[in-house]
């Protein structure tokens, strides 16, 4: 097979950026990204390049390739038929009901994509599993494809997991640490692996392309995210010890990070990890271990999630405790709602949990984030089980009393701002929940003068100049640092 045409089913955080970079690096290959959502495809095709996701550098790549060899469409069947390689990049959320609720991935979108490919394809295809899936999911896709094909079409199913970090996805795609391709260890399977490898070799050195069997590739994705999440939970566990003893977690992290066996990455104590992958993949691993009758292994990885939940609740309790053990009717400004900087993604963001904990105590919240839309914030705070989105992107009340109460609470307690200074005016305290660079540059003297006194600053990301804030007059609390009497006094030379 000579690869001339690639189709990607799913125009989300993985499919859109991945295929945009492939199009940029492989100008002789036609790349079509398809999705059922007309609204999402329209955003990818918008004249002003107001793309449906925010990612630094993505707009420039799309501008370069769109209309040349990069296309976005809702004509799924046509794109599938024309493609030599088909990426499946659909959502795989954690199940919210039934067997495996709260742990197992919901593979209904994967299955639907596989069935559609089987029904539409009229020629041989390489189908690439790009979504995060449990081990042996490729085998399930393979069975669906072959059980539903009657016209002699032959499929090869590969696993090619993404290792993107939101906020740096374009750089990760341009300069990856590695590309992992897993396939069936047969002559035809190995040929399919080589075909996909040839696409990546347009810009990635061969030595960075790792070829394995399918199951090793699938498990490696879960293992990588589990190890990273574990590292974050480990340093957050140390932050609790630091606050109890007087050690500083920044100094501890530096001492640990200088050990060449460990290195400095993912040792930044914070409110906890968020995003679409870490929690979902660790829970997926927990469920897999339970299904394999490995309860001790499952309990080990479950503790990573439990520590993350504990860190969020612990910091919320710190806010409440410092504000004289009550935040009822007090105004607290939340700086940052995305789960990390340089993205508008709010999935599993610690900000959501922080807001909900504080609202449960009756706090009034002013929320500011430079990239997250007001509608998204409202959706997260009322949650999809409590509200539903209309086709026009507006939100309507559901019919249950529980839902009405939740909407009333958010409506009464939450205000969303487009300007950080307006969000901070008249507040009792602010909490830095996302490490946006702009929060380091704000005029905190102006902010202090506009806030109620005593003015509290809670740095959940350890990004601010604490000495400067103390000199202005703020009471400063941060993750991994025990506050003592001297912390209330201005810093003198």
C-alpha positions, 0 to 999 in steps of 0.5 A: 500500500502507498499511503495517499489518504488518511481519515481521522474519525473524531475532531477533538483534542487528539484528532484535530491537532494530530492530523493537522501536524501530519498534514503539515509534515506530509504535504503529499498525503490528503488528511480528512478529519471527520466528526458527527458534530456540524458545530465542531466541524464549522469551527474548524472551518471558520474563516477567522480560525476560531477553532473549537480547541485552544492549543498554542501553535495549532492555529498556525498549523491549520492556517498553513494546511487547511484547504491544501491537504487538510480538510474537516468534514461531516461526510464521514462515509466518503472520507472512510471509503477514500482513506488508506489509513483510518484513525479512530480518535473518539471519546472514551469517557469513564462509565457513569452507570452499569458494570464498571461504573466509575472505573471502566471506559465506555467504549460505545463510541469506539464500537460505533466507529468500528461498525461504521468503518466495516459497513462503509469500507470497500477496500483494504484499510489500516485502522489505527486505535488512537483513543485511550482504550483498555488492553485488548480493545484492538482485538475487540475492534478487529472482531467487529470489523471482520464480523461485519464485513461481507465484501472481502475487505481486509483490515489491519488494526494497530494501536498508536496511542497519543502521549500529548500534554495539553498546552504543548501538544503541537510541540509534542507532535512535532518533536515527540519523545517517541512514537509507539505503534503496536500491531499483530505479529504476523506478516500482514500485521508487521507490514501495516506497522511499517506503513504507519511508521513510514508516515511518521518517518516524514519528520521523526527519526526511525530510532524514536519509533517503537514497534511492539505487539498490540497489547504492549502498546495499549498497556504502555499508554495506561502505564505512562499516565499512571506513573505520571499521576502517581508522581504528582500524588507522591509530591502532593502527599509530601506537601501535606507532611511539609505543612505539618512539620515546617519543611518546604515542599519546593525545597524538598522537590528540588532536593529530590529532583537533583537525583539523576535517578528521579529527575525534576519533572512532575514534582510541582506540588499543587491542588492535584492533577486534572485533564482528560487522561490521568484520572480516566487512565488510572481508573481504567488500570484499576478496573483492569487489575480488578478484572484480572483478579489482581486486587492488591495491584488495583488498590495500589493504583486506586490510592493515586486517585484517592490522594488526588481527591484528598489534596483538593479537599485539604486545600479547600479546608485550608481556605475555610480554616484561614477565613475564620472557619466560615466562608458563608456569604464571603466573596472568594475569587477563583483565578483559573478554571482550566485544568492547566495553563495554555488550554481551555480544557476543564475536564477533571479540573481541580478548580471545579472541585474547589468551587463545589467545596466552597459553594457547599459552605455558602461562599460567593465565587467570582471566577476568571479564566482567560480561555474558558467560556462562561457556558463551559464554567456553568456546565461544569459547576452544574454537571451534565447529570444536573443540566443539559445543553441545547443544540444552540449551546445554551443551557436549560433547566431540567425538571427535577427539584434537585436540578433546580436547586443546583441551578439556583445555587450556582446562579446565586453564588457564582459570577464569571468575569472577563477581567481579573481586576473586576473579579478581585474587587471586593473579595475576601480572598483569592485562590490561584487554581491554574498556573496561567502566566498572566497571574504572575504579572498582575498588579497586586498592590492595586488588587490589595487596595480593592479587596476587603481586609485582611486580604487572603492570597491562596496560591494553589500552584506555587507561582506567585512572589510570596514575599512581595505579596506579604510586603503589600499586606496579604496573608499568604497561604500556599501548598506545601508550606507551613504558615507561622507568625513570621509569615504575617509580618512584612519581609525586611531586607 
